[in-house]
Amino acid sequence: MINVGLVGFGLSGRFLQAPFFMSNRNFVLKSLVTSQEIPKYIFPDTKKAESLDELINDPEIHLISIASPNPTHYEYAKKCLLAGKHILLEKPMTSTAAEARDLIEIAKSKGLVMCVFQNRRFDGDFMTVKKVIESGVLGEILSYEAHFDRFKPILNPKKWKETVAPGSGVLYDLGSHLIDQAIYLFGKPEGAEGEVFIERAGSEIDDAFDLRLNYKNLRVTLKSSLMIKEQVPKYVVNGTKGSFIKYGLDVQEDQLKAGMTPDQEGFGKEESQFDGHLRTEIGGLEYYGRVETIAGEWNQLYDNLAFVIYGKNELIIQPEQILTQIEVIEQIKSKVS
C-alpha cells in the first residue's frame, strides 16, 4: 500500500483527490494538511497534520499530493522531492518553464515519481474525442477546436484565486487542461499565439482566452471564458472525411461535489442527450449518427500513478509534456504582455 499525505482541502484536495485515495485499493490517505476539520464520517482513519514539514518528516508517507494554491507548487514540490517523497502535483505544475525543468531534473536524479494532476485527460468527453480521432473515421484531422467555458461573473471568494500572482488566471487554470489535451493528442506544437482577456467586472486576473497552436497541417483553437451562459460545443473536430461535434462537460466533478464516490455504479457516466454527433463517409456512403460518451474515469490517473510507484508501468502524464504546456503558456503571455 502507498501511504499518502495530502496538502490542501479545497476543491481539488477535498473532492477531486481525497475520494480517489479513499476508494483506490493502492492508497491509504494517512495524513491531511488543512485548517479545516476533517469529516471523520468520510475519512475515519485520516489524521490532521499541522504542516508540510510534518508530512515530509513522516517516514511512513510515500507520496505527497500537493493541492495547495498555485504560487506554492514549485516550492512545495521541490521540498518534497529533495526529501525523497514521490509527488502528485496539482496543475499548473509551475508558473515558469525554468521551475518545471528544475523539478523534472530533481525527480530524475533521485529516482522519484512526479505526476502532474492533469485529470482532464480522463474526462469522458475527451476520451470519446480521442477515440473518434484515433479510429480514422474523420480521415486526416484538419482542425480541432476545444472550449472550457463557465458562467461565473461573481469574483471567487477565495482571495488567492483572484490575486495577480505566479500561476494565476484562467490561462494557467483551465488553459492548462486544454493545452495538455491538445499536446496529448497531437504532440508538441511548432508555435503558439493568441489573446488573453479580462471580462468580469472588477477582475484583476485574466478570465478568458483565445489561443491557436500551430501544427504543420492542422489548426488547433482553444478557448475559455468565465462569462459564457449558453454553452457552445465543447469539441469540434473536422477531418478530410467528416466532422465530430460534442456538447456537454464531464460529470465527475459535479458527482463528487454531490457526494458520489468513484466506486459507485454510474460514476462518470454522462446522460445520452450529450452524445456526440458524427458525420462522415463509411464505405463510400454518407453516415450521420450519435456516438455514446465513454464514462469518465479519473481513477485511471491514480491506477497509473500507483503502478509507476510500484515499478510496473510508465507515467501516462509525462513531465516533459507538462513542460511543453508551460512553455506554450509562457509563449502566449510573452506576446500579450
ROZAGU-346427 format. One record per residue (C-alpha): chain; residue in three letters; x, y, z; residue number from 0. Coordinates in nm, 3 decimals. Example, Ala and Ser with C-alpha at 12.3 -4.5 7.8 and 13.67 -1.06 7.14 Angstrom:
BEGIN
+--------+---------+---------+---------+---------+-----+
| cadena | residuo |    east |   north |      up | num |
+--------+---------+---------+---------+---------+-----+
|      A |     ALA |   1.230 |  -0.450 |   0.780 |   0 |
|      A |     SER |   1.367 |  -0.106 |   0.714 |   1 |
+--------+---------+---------+---------+---------+-----+
END
This chain:
BEGIN
+--------+---------+---------+---------+---------+-----+
| cadena | residuo |    east |   north |      up | num |
+--------+---------+---------+---------+---------+-----+
|      A |     MET |   0.000 |   0.000 |   0.000 |   0 |
|      A |     ILE |   0.107 |   0.356 |  -0.072 |   1 |
|      A |     ASN |   0.063 |   0.589 |   0.225 |   2 |
|      A |     VAL |  -0.042 |   0.938 |   0.115 |   3 |
|      A |     GLY |  -0.008 |   1.280 |   0.273 |   4 |
|      A |     LEU |  -0.238 |   1.540 |   0.117 |   5 |
|      A |     VAL |  -0.167 |   1.914 |   0.132 |   6 |
|      A |     GLY |  -0.481 |   2.124 |   0.086 |   7 |
|      A |     PHE |  -0.851 |   2.054 |   0.134 |   8 |
|      A |     GLY |  -1.013 |   2.291 |  -0.112 |   9 |
|      A |     LEU |  -1.194 |   2.187 |  -0.430 |  10 |
|      A |     SER |  -0.911 |   1.974 |  -0.564 |  11 |
|      A |     GLY |  -0.799 |   1.816 |  -0.238 |  12 |
|      A |     ARG |  -1.145 |   1.758 |  -0.091 |  13 |
|      A |     PHE |  -1.340 |   1.649 |  -0.396 |  14 |
|      A |     LEU |  -1.103 |   1.558 |  -0.682 |  15 |
|      A |     GLN |  -0.829 |   1.376 |  -0.492 |  16 |
|      A |     ALA |  -0.925 |   1.256 |  -0.143 |  17 |
|      A |     PRO |  -1.219 |   1.040 |  -0.264 |  18 |
|      A |     PHE |  -0.989 |   0.852 |  -0.503 |  19 |
|      A |     PHE |  -0.722 |   0.795 |  -0.238 |  20 |
|      A |     MET |  -1.002 |   0.652 |  -0.021 |  21 |
|      A |     SER |  -1.159 |   0.428 |  -0.286 |  22 |
|      A |     ASN |  -0.848 |   0.311 |  -0.473 |  23 |
|      A |     ARG |  -0.709 |  -0.003 |  -0.310 |  24 |
|      A |     ASN |  -0.349 |   0.101 |  -0.383 |  25 |
|      A |     PHE |  -0.358 |   0.402 |  -0.148 |  26 |
|      A |     VAL |  -0.412 |   0.490 |   0.216 |  27 |
|      A |     LEU |  -0.486 |   0.855 |   0.292 |  28 |
|      A |     LYS |  -0.280 |   0.875 |   0.611 |  29 |
|      A |     SER |  -0.250 |   1.249 |   0.678 |  30 |
|      A |     LEU |  -0.403 |   1.575 |   0.562 |  31 |
|      A |     VAL |  -0.271 |   1.928 |   0.599 |  32 |
|      A |     THR |  -0.569 |   2.162 |   0.636 |  33 |
|      A |     SER |  -0.704 |   2.438 |   0.858 |  34 |
|      A |     GLN |  -1.048 |   2.275 |   0.840 |  35 |
|      A |     GLU |  -1.185 |   1.994 |   1.049 |  36 |
|      A |     ILE |  -1.163 |   1.659 |   0.874 |  37 |
|      A |     PRO |  -1.509 |   1.496 |   0.841 |  38 |
|      A |     LYS |  -1.444 |   1.171 |   1.025 |  39 |
|      A |     TYR |  -1.756 |   1.001 |   0.888 |  40 |
|      A |     ILE |  -1.587 |   1.017 |   0.548 |  41 |
|      A |     PHE |  -1.221 |   0.996 |   0.648 |  42 |
|      A |     PRO |  -1.227 |   0.795 |   0.973 |  43 |
|      A |     ASP |  -0.859 |   0.698 |   0.976 |  44 |
|      A |     THR |  -0.702 |   1.012 |   0.829 |  45 |
|      A |     LYS |  -0.518 |   1.225 |   1.079 |  46 |
|      A |     LYS |  -0.476 |   1.603 |   1.063 |  47 |
|      A |     ALA |  -0.121 |   1.728 |   1.008 |  48 |
|      A |     GLU |  -0.006 |   2.076 |   1.101 |  49 |
|      A |     SER |   0.232 |   2.141 |   0.813 |  50 |
|      A |     LEU |   0.401 |   2.011 |   0.501 |  51 |
|      A |     ASP |   0.712 |   1.950 |   0.712 |  52 |
|      A |     GLU |   0.517 |   1.705 |   0.925 |  53 |
|      A |     LEU |   0.437 |   1.500 |   0.614 |  54 |
|      A |     ILE |   0.794 |   1.520 |   0.490 |  55 |
|      A |     ASN |   0.930 |   1.402 |   0.825 |  56 |
|      A |     ASP |   0.689 |   1.108 |   0.846 |  57 |
|      A |     PRO |   0.886 |   0.801 |   0.727 |  58 |
|      A |     GLU |   0.561 |   0.610 |   0.669 |  59 |
|      A |     ILE |   0.443 |   0.850 |   0.397 |  60 |
|      A |     HIS |   0.549 |   0.751 |   0.047 |  61 |
|      A |     LEU |   0.355 |   1.001 |  -0.167 |  62 |
|      A |     ILE |   0.271 |   1.365 |  -0.101 |  63 |
|      A |     SER |  -0.013 |   1.514 |  -0.303 |  64 |
|      A |     ILE |   0.013 |   1.891 |  -0.338 |  65 |
|      A |     ALA |  -0.328 |   2.058 |  -0.380 |  66 |
|      A |     SER |  -0.229 |   2.394 |  -0.235 |  67 |
|      A |     PRO |  -0.258 |   2.739 |  -0.403 |  68 |
|      A |     ASN |  -0.076 |   2.776 |  -0.736 |  69 |
|      A |     PRO |   0.210 |   3.001 |  -0.616 |  70 |
|      A |     THR |   0.321 |   2.730 |  -0.370 |  71 |
|      A |     HIS |   0.352 |   2.446 |  -0.621 |  72 |
|      A |     TYR |   0.718 |   2.485 |  -0.711 |  73 |
|      A |     GLU |   0.841 |   2.545 |  -0.356 |  74 |
|      A |     TYR |   0.641 |   2.258 |  -0.205 |  75 |
|      A |     ALA |   0.720 |   2.014 |  -0.485 |  76 |
|      A |     LYS |   1.092 |   2.083 |  -0.467 |  77 |
|      A |     LYS |   1.093 |   2.043 |  -0.091 |  78 |
|      A |     CYS |   0.914 |   1.707 |  -0.114 |  79 |
|      A |     LEU |   1.140 |   1.573 |  -0.389 |  80 |
|      A |     LEU |   1.457 |   1.675 |  -0.208 |  81 |
|      A |     ALA |   1.323 |   1.488 |   0.096 |  82 |
|      A |     GLY |   1.279 |   1.172 |  -0.110 |  83 |
|      A |     LYS |   0.900 |   1.171 |  -0.149 |  84 |
|      A |     HIS |   0.705 |   1.085 |  -0.463 |  85 |
|      A |     ILE |   0.461 |   1.364 |  -0.554 |  86 |
|      A |     LEU |   0.128 |   1.423 |  -0.721 |  87 |
|      A |     LEU |   0.128 |   1.791 |  -0.812 |  88 |
|      A |     GLU |  -0.190 |   1.986 |  -0.887 |  89 |
|      A |     LYS |  -0.184 |   2.180 |  -1.211 |  90 |
|      A |     PRO |  -0.041 |   2.418 |  -1.309 |  91 |
|      A |     MET |   0.281 |   2.230 |  -1.247 |  92 |
|      A |     THR |   0.471 |   2.558 |  -1.207 |  93 |
|      A |     SER |   0.441 |   2.917 |  -1.323 |  94 |
|      A |     THR |   0.760 |   2.907 |  -1.534 |  95 |
|      A |     ALA |   0.933 |   2.659 |  -1.760 |  96 |
|      A |     ALA |   1.259 |   2.707 |  -1.570 |  97 |
|      A |     GLU |   1.089 |   2.587 |  -1.250 |  98 |
|      A |     ALA |   0.938 |   2.291 |  -1.435 |  99 |
|      A |     ARG |   1.277 |   2.187 |  -1.572 | 100 |
|      A |     ASP |   1.426 |   2.208 |  -1.223 | 101 |
|      A |     LEU |   1.162 |   1.977 |  -1.075 | 102 |
|      A |     ILE |   1.200 |   1.729 |  -1.361 | 103 |
|      A |     GLU |   1.576 |   1.711 |  -1.309 | 104 |
|      A |     ILE |   1.543 |   1.667 |  -0.932 | 105 |
|      A |     ALA |   1.287 |   1.387 |  -0.972 | 106 |
|      A |     LYS |   1.505 |   1.207 |  -1.226 | 107 |
|      A |     SER |   1.821 |   1.243 |  -1.021 | 108 |
|      A |     LYS |   1.652 |   1.094 |  -0.715 | 109 |
|      A |     GLY |   1.457 |   0.825 |  -0.900 | 110 |
|      A |     LEU |   1.125 |   0.963 |  -0.779 | 111 |
|      A |     VAL |   0.783 |   0.974 |  -0.942 | 112 |
|      A |     MET |   0.641 |   1.317 |  -1.017 | 113 |
|      A |     CYS |   0.292 |   1.315 |  -1.166 | 114 |
|      A |     VAL |   0.103 |   1.634 |  -1.252 | 115 |
|      A |     PHE |  -0.270 |   1.625 |  -1.185 | 116 |
|      A |     GLN |  -0.395 |   1.660 |  -1.542 | 117 |
|      A |     ASN |  -0.713 |   1.470 |  -1.461 | 118 |
|      A |     ARG |  -0.898 |   1.608 |  -1.763 | 119 |
|      A |     ARG |  -0.719 |   1.359 |  -1.987 | 120 |
|      A |     PHE |  -0.959 |   1.110 |  -1.833 | 121 |
|      A |     ASP |  -1.280 |   1.309 |  -1.889 | 122 |
|      A |     GLY |  -1.542 |   1.107 |  -2.072 | 123 |
|      A |     ASP |  -1.589 |   1.370 |  -2.341 | 124 |
|      A |     PHE |  -1.216 |   1.398 |  -2.414 | 125 |
|      A |     MET |  -1.163 |   1.021 |  -2.417 | 126 |
|      A |     THR |  -1.451 |   0.996 |  -2.665 | 127 |
|      A |     VAL |  -1.297 |   1.263 |  -2.889 | 128 |
|      A |     LYS |  -0.960 |   1.085 |  -2.871 | 129 |
|      A |     LYS |  -1.118 |   0.753 |  -2.964 | 130 |
|      A |     VAL |  -1.302 |   0.906 |  -3.261 | 131 |
|      A |     ILE |  -0.984 |   1.074 |  -3.389 | 132 |
|      A |     GLU |  -0.774 |   0.759 |  -3.348 | 133 |
|      A |     SER |  -1.039 |   0.542 |  -3.520 | 134 |
|      A |     GLY |  -0.967 |   0.717 |  -3.852 | 135 |
|      A |     VAL |  -1.334 |   0.777 |  -3.936 | 136 |
|      A |     LEU |  -1.263 |   1.150 |  -3.978 | 137 |
|      A |     GLY |  -0.963 |   1.094 |  -4.204 | 138 |
|      A |     GLU |  -0.671 |   1.333 |  -4.166 | 139 |
|      A |     ILE |  -0.756 |   1.588 |  -3.897 | 140 |
|      A |     LEU |  -0.763 |   1.942 |  -4.037 | 141 |
|      A |     SER |  -0.899 |   2.142 |  -3.743 | 142 |
|      A |     TYR |  -0.960 |   2.087 |  -3.374 | 143 |
|      A |     GLU |  -1.143 |   2.333 |  -3.151 | 144 |
|      A |     ALA |  -1.194 |   2.290 |  -2.777 | 145 |
|      A |     HIS |  -1.376 |   2.510 |  -2.525 | 146 |
|      A |     PHE |  -1.377 |   2.513 |  -2.146 | 147 |
|      A |     ASP |  -1.637 |   2.775 |  -2.057 | 148 |
|      A |     ARG |  -1.822 |   2.859 |  -1.738 | 149 |
|      A |     PHE |  -2.058 |   3.131 |  -1.620 | 150 |
|      A |     LYS |  -1.907 |   3.282 |  -1.305 | 151 |
|      A |     PRO |  -1.948 |   3.662 |  -1.322 | 152 |
|      A |     ILE |  -1.901 |   3.697 |  -0.946 | 153 |
|      A |     LEU |  -1.538 |   3.702 |  -0.831 | 154 |
|      A |     ASN |  -1.417 |   3.397 |  -0.640 | 155 |
|      A |     PRO |  -1.440 |   3.448 |  -0.261 | 156 |
|      A |     LYS |  -1.105 |   3.272 |  -0.227 | 157 |
|      A |     LYS |  -0.884 |   3.579 |  -0.250 | 158 |
|      A |     TRP |  -0.573 |   3.393 |  -0.371 | 159 |
|      A |     LYS |  -0.764 |   3.284 |  -0.681 | 160 |
|      A |     GLU |  -0.835 |   3.647 |  -0.774 | 161 |
|      A |     THR |  -0.493 |   3.796 |  -0.693 | 162 |
|      A |     VAL |  -0.224 |   3.857 |  -0.952 | 163 |
|      A |     ALA |   0.049 |   3.608 |  -0.860 | 164 |
|      A |     PRO |   0.267 |   3.344 |  -1.026 | 165 |
|      A |     GLY |   0.041 |   3.091 |  -1.194 | 166 |
|      A |     SER |  -0.277 |   3.296 |  -1.152 | 167 |
|      A |     GLY |  -0.552 |   3.344 |  -1.408 | 168 |
|      A |     VAL |  -0.764 |   3.125 |  -1.633 | 169 |
|      A |     LEU |  -0.478 |   3.060 |  -1.877 | 170 |
|      A |     TYR |  -0.292 |   2.866 |  -1.606 | 171 |
|      A |     ASP |  -0.615 |   2.722 |  -1.464 | 172 |
|      A |     LEU |  -0.845 |   2.596 |  -1.739 | 173 |
|      A |     GLY |  -0.588 |   2.667 |  -2.009 | 174 |
|      A |     SER |  -0.352 |   2.407 |  -1.868 | 175 |
|      A |     HIS |  -0.620 |   2.141 |  -1.929 | 176 |
|      A |     LEU |  -0.699 |   2.241 |  -2.288 | 177 |
|      A |     ILE |  -0.331 |   2.280 |  -2.381 | 178 |
|      A |     ASP |  -0.246 |   1.947 |  -2.217 | 179 |
|      A |     GLN |  -0.520 |   1.768 |  -2.408 | 180 |
|      A |     ALA |  -0.400 |   1.913 |  -2.740 | 181 |
|      A |     ILE |  -0.039 |   1.813 |  -2.670 | 182 |
|      A |     TYR |  -0.155 |   1.465 |  -2.569 | 183 |
|      A |     LEU |  -0.341 |   1.429 |  -2.900 | 184 |
|      A |     PHE |  -0.108 |   1.598 |  -3.145 | 185 |
|      A |     GLY |   0.234 |   1.637 |  -2.980 | 186 |
|      A |     LYS |   0.445 |   1.946 |  -2.936 | 187 |
|      A |     PRO |   0.321 |   2.242 |  -3.145 | 188 |
|      A |     GLU |   0.553 |   2.437 |  -3.372 | 189 |
|      A |     GLY |   0.437 |   2.760 |  -3.212 | 190 |
|      A |     ALA |   0.153 |   2.930 |  -3.028 | 191 |
|      A |     GLU |  -0.028 |   3.263 |  -3.035 | 192 |
|      A |     GLY |  -0.345 |   3.413 |  -2.900 | 193 |
|      A |     GLU |  -0.522 |   3.670 |  -2.687 | 194 |
|      A |     VAL |  -0.586 |   3.677 |  -2.314 | 195 |
|      A |     PHE |  -0.869 |   3.893 |  -2.175 | 196 |
|      A |     ILE |  -1.032 |   4.029 |  -1.862 | 197 |
|      A |     GLU |  -1.414 |   4.017 |  -1.899 | 198 |
|      A |     ARG |  -1.560 |   4.014 |  -1.545 | 199 |
|      A |     ALA |  -1.627 |   4.343 |  -1.368 | 200 |
|      A |     GLY |  -1.361 |   4.412 |  -1.107 | 201 |
|      A |     SER |  -1.134 |   4.124 |  -1.205 | 202 |
|      A |     GLU |  -0.759 |   4.171 |  -1.173 | 203 |
|      A |     ILE |  -0.664 |   3.842 |  -1.340 | 204 |
|      A |     ASP |  -0.725 |   3.712 |  -1.689 | 205 |
|      A |     ASP |  -1.054 |   3.523 |  -1.712 | 206 |
|      A |     ALA |  -1.078 |   3.446 |  -2.085 | 207 |
|      A |     PHE |  -0.851 |   3.345 |  -2.371 | 208 |
|      A |     ASP |  -0.850 |   3.255 |  -2.740 | 209 |
|      A |     LEU |  -0.543 |   3.051 |  -2.839 | 210 |
|      A |     ARG |  -0.407 |   2.893 |  -3.154 | 211 |
|      A |     LEU |  -0.148 |   2.617 |  -3.153 | 212 |
|      A |     ASN |   0.040 |   2.581 |  -3.478 | 213 |
|      A |     TYR |   0.097 |   2.240 |  -3.636 | 214 |
|      A |     LYS |   0.209 |   2.165 |  -3.992 | 215 |
|      A |     ASN |  -0.128 |   2.067 |  -4.144 | 216 |
|      A |     LEU |  -0.358 |   2.121 |  -3.850 | 217 |
|      A |     ARG |  -0.531 |   2.419 |  -3.690 | 218 |
|      A |     VAL |  -0.586 |   2.390 |  -3.315 | 219 |
|      A |     THR |  -0.805 |   2.652 |  -3.144 | 220 |
|      A |     LEU |  -0.853 |   2.661 |  -2.768 | 221 |
|      A |     LYS |  -1.098 |   2.896 |  -2.597 | 222 |
|      A |     SER |  -1.219 |   2.968 |  -2.246 | 223 |
|      A |     SER |  -1.431 |   3.228 |  -2.071 | 224 |
|      A |     LEU |  -1.599 |   3.265 |  -1.734 | 225 |
|      A |     MET |  -1.877 |   3.470 |  -1.895 | 226 |
|      A |     ILE |  -2.046 |   3.212 |  -2.120 | 227 |
|      A |     LYS |  -2.402 |   3.137 |  -2.010 | 228 |
|      A |     GLU |  -2.520 |   2.945 |  -2.318 | 229 |
|      A |     GLN |  -2.281 |   2.659 |  -2.384 | 230 |
|      A |     VAL |  -2.127 |   2.611 |  -2.727 | 231 |
|      A |     PRO |  -1.986 |   2.275 |  -2.840 | 232 |
|      A |     LYS |  -1.707 |   2.153 |  -2.612 | 233 |
|      A |     TYR |  -1.522 |   1.996 |  -2.905 | 234 |
|      A |     VAL |  -1.544 |   2.042 |  -3.282 | 235 |
|      A |     VAL |  -1.315 |   1.821 |  -3.491 | 236 |
|      A |     ASN |  -1.303 |   1.833 |  -3.872 | 237 |
|      A |     GLY |  -1.114 |   1.596 |  -4.100 | 238 |
|      A |     THR |  -1.085 |   1.505 |  -4.466 | 239 |
|      A |     LYS |  -1.368 |   1.250 |  -4.429 | 240 |
|      A |     GLY |  -1.601 |   1.410 |  -4.179 | 241 |
|      A |     SER |  -1.677 |   1.601 |  -3.861 | 242 |
|      A |     PHE |  -1.741 |   1.527 |  -3.495 | 243 |
|      A |     ILE |  -1.917 |   1.763 |  -3.252 | 244 |
|      A |     LYS |  -1.950 |   1.711 |  -2.878 | 245 |
|      A |     TYR |  -2.152 |   1.917 |  -2.627 | 246 |
|      A |     GLY |  -2.155 |   1.888 |  -2.250 | 247 |
|      A |     LEU |  -1.896 |   1.872 |  -1.973 | 248 |
|      A |     ASP |  -1.761 |   1.566 |  -1.796 | 249 |
|      A |     VAL |  -1.980 |   1.484 |  -1.495 | 250 |
|      A |     GLN |  -1.722 |   1.355 |  -1.245 | 251 |
|      A |     GLU |  -1.659 |   1.685 |  -1.065 | 252 |
|      A |     ASP |  -2.029 |   1.752 |  -1.012 | 253 |
|      A |     GLN |  -2.088 |   1.395 |  -0.897 | 254 |
|      A |     LEU |  -1.805 |   1.416 |  -0.644 | 255 |
|      A |     LYS |  -1.926 |   1.750 |  -0.508 | 256 |
|      A |     ALA |  -2.273 |   1.596 |  -0.470 | 257 |
|      A |     GLY |  -2.127 |   1.321 |  -0.250 | 258 |
|      A |     MET |  -2.092 |   1.039 |  -0.502 | 259 |
|      A |     THR |  -1.784 |   0.820 |  -0.470 | 260 |
|      A |     PRO |  -1.569 |   0.688 |  -0.758 | 261 |
|      A |     ASP |  -1.659 |   0.327 |  -0.683 | 262 |
|      A |     GLN |  -2.037 |   0.382 |  -0.709 | 263 |
|      A |     GLU |  -2.230 |   0.246 |  -1.004 | 264 |
|      A |     GLY |  -2.292 |   0.513 |  -1.266 | 265 |
|      A |     PHE |  -1.995 |   0.726 |  -1.163 | 266 |
|      A |     GLY |  -1.856 |   0.916 |  -1.463 | 267 |
|      A |     LYS |  -2.150 |   0.821 |  -1.685 | 268 |
|      A |     GLU |  -2.296 |   1.106 |  -1.888 | 269 |
|      A |     GLU |  -2.661 |   1.135 |  -1.994 | 270 |
|      A |     SER |  -2.732 |   1.020 |  -2.350 | 271 |
|      A |     GLN |  -2.859 |   1.364 |  -2.450 | 272 |
|      A |     PHE |  -2.494 |   1.474 |  -2.464 | 273 |
|      A |     ASP |  -2.383 |   1.201 |  -2.705 | 274 |
|      A |     GLY |  -2.151 |   1.330 |  -2.975 | 275 |
|      A |     HIS |  -2.258 |   1.381 |  -3.336 | 276 |
|      A |     LEU |  -2.058 |   1.220 |  -3.613 | 277 |
|      A |     ARG |  -2.099 |   1.290 |  -3.984 | 278 |
|      A |     THR |  -1.864 |   1.110 |  -4.219 | 279 |
|      A |     GLU |  -1.835 |   0.859 |  -4.504 | 280 |
|      A |     ILE |  -1.814 |   0.487 |  -4.437 | 281 |
|      A |     GLY |  -1.770 |   0.252 |  -4.731 | 282 |
|      A |     GLY |  -1.846 |   0.533 |  -4.970 | 283 |
|      A |     LEU |  -2.181 |   0.602 |  -4.806 | 284 |
|      A |     GLU |  -2.283 |   0.910 |  -4.609 | 285 |
|      A |     TYR |  -2.314 |   0.839 |  -4.239 | 286 |
|      A |     TYR |  -2.468 |   1.051 |  -3.965 | 287 |
|      A |     GLY |  -2.510 |   0.917 |  -3.615 | 288 |
|      A |     ARG |  -2.458 |   0.961 |  -3.245 | 289 |
|      A |     VAL |  -2.150 |   0.849 |  -3.054 | 290 |
|      A |     GLU |  -2.207 |   0.740 |  -2.695 | 291 |
|      A |     THR |  -1.979 |   0.915 |  -2.448 | 292 |
|      A |     ILE |  -1.723 |   0.697 |  -2.274 | 293 |
|      A |     ALA |  -1.765 |   0.702 |  -1.896 | 294 |
|      A |     GLY |  -1.517 |   0.943 |  -1.741 | 295 |
|      A |     GLU |  -1.258 |   0.774 |  -1.523 | 296 |
|      A |     TRP |  -1.013 |   0.991 |  -1.333 | 297 |
|      A |     ASN |  -0.924 |   0.677 |  -1.140 | 298 |
|      A |     GLN |  -0.705 |   0.583 |  -1.439 | 299 |
|      A |     LEU |  -0.467 |   0.856 |  -1.326 | 300 |
|      A |     TYR |  -0.448 |   0.706 |  -0.976 | 301 |
|      A |     ASP |  -0.406 |   0.349 |  -1.101 | 302 |
|      A |     ASN |  -0.126 |   0.458 |  -1.332 | 303 |
|      A |     LEU |   0.045 |   0.657 |  -1.055 | 304 |
|      A |     ALA |   0.037 |   0.356 |  -0.823 | 305 |
|      A |     PHE |   0.175 |   0.116 |  -1.084 | 306 |
|      A |     VAL |   0.457 |   0.359 |  -1.165 | 307 |
|      A |     ILE |   0.550 |   0.384 |  -0.797 | 308 |
|      A |     TYR |   0.543 |   0.004 |  -0.781 | 309 |
|      A |     GLY |   0.780 |  -0.002 |  -1.081 | 310 |
|      A |     LYS |   0.530 |  -0.179 |  -1.307 | 311 |
|      A |     ASN |   0.444 |   0.092 |  -1.558 | 312 |
|      A |     GLU |   0.539 |   0.426 |  -1.712 | 313 |
|      A |     LEU |   0.365 |   0.754 |  -1.644 | 314 |
|      A |     ILE |   0.084 |   0.839 |  -1.882 | 315 |
|      A |     ILE |   0.125 |   1.206 |  -1.788 | 316 |
|      A |     GLN |   0.489 |   1.259 |  -1.876 | 317 |
|      A |     PRO |   0.654 |   1.560 |  -1.703 | 318 |
|      A |     GLU |   0.814 |   1.659 |  -2.034 | 319 |
|      A |     GLN |   0.468 |   1.700 |  -2.185 | 320 |
|      A |     ILE |   0.375 |   1.932 |  -1.899 | 321 |
|      A |     LEU |   0.697 |   2.126 |  -1.955 | 322 |
|      A |     THR |   0.582 |   2.183 |  -2.314 | 323 |
|      A |     GLN |   0.248 |   2.306 |  -2.176 | 324 |
|      A |     ILE |   0.420 |   2.562 |  -1.950 | 325 |
|      A |     GLU |   0.641 |   2.672 |  -2.242 | 326 |
|      A |     VAL |   0.327 |   2.731 |  -2.451 | 327 |
|      A |     ILE |   0.170 |   2.938 |  -2.171 | 328 |
|      A |     GLU |   0.489 |   3.144 |  -2.138 | 329 |
|      A |     GLN |   0.498 |   3.197 |  -2.513 | 330 |
|      A |     ILE |   0.137 |   3.321 |  -2.515 | 331 |
|      A |     LYS |   0.192 |   3.551 |  -2.216 | 332 |
|      A |     SER |   0.509 |   3.698 |  -2.365 | 333 |
|      A |     LYS |   0.317 |   3.801 |  -2.676 | 334 |
|      A |     VAL |   0.028 |   3.965 |  -2.488 | 335 |
|      A |     SER |   0.233 |   4.140 |  -2.219 | 336 |
+--------+---------+---------+---------+---------+-----+
END
